[in-house]
């Protein structure tokens, strides 16, 4: 895979904090930072803080590898990815 396009382009509405992601996933913040790096569901922004893509987190939690691969390839509107953006209230 070329460079994963997580949170690219930057969309503040799509991004959640590690703490918010941990709450949604019912995991620790350490696990969320690990997942962000390992599964490319987040990236460091600003001063180095991790931000997580909420749609990407849901894809990972659902085990939807095809949708996550599409998302990381830059797809934000395709049939596999769009439902996650709708679920997060980012698209209608």
DARA-V668427 format. One record per pair of residues at least 6 apart in sequence whose C-alpha atoms are under 6 Angstrom apart, sorted by the first residue. I is the first residue (numbers start at 0). GAP is how many residues later the second one is. D is the distance in Angstrom with one decimal. If there is no record, write none. Layout:
i={I;I}
gap={GAP;GAP}
d={D;D}
//
This chain:
i={3;4;4;5;13;13;14;14;14;15;15;16;17;18;21;21;35;40;40;40;41;41;41;42;42;43;54;54;58;66;66;84;85}
gap={68;67;69;66;39;40;36;37;38;35;36;34;11;10;6;7;6;11;12;15;9;10;11;7;8;6;29;30;9;13;14;6;6}
d={4.8;4.8;5.5;5.7;5.7;5.9;5.8;5.4;4.8;5.7;5.2;5.1;5.8;5.8;5.4;5.4;4.5;5.8;5.8;5.4;5.4;4.0;5.6;5.4;5.6;4.3;5.2;5.7;5.8;5.0;5.3;5.6;5.6}
//
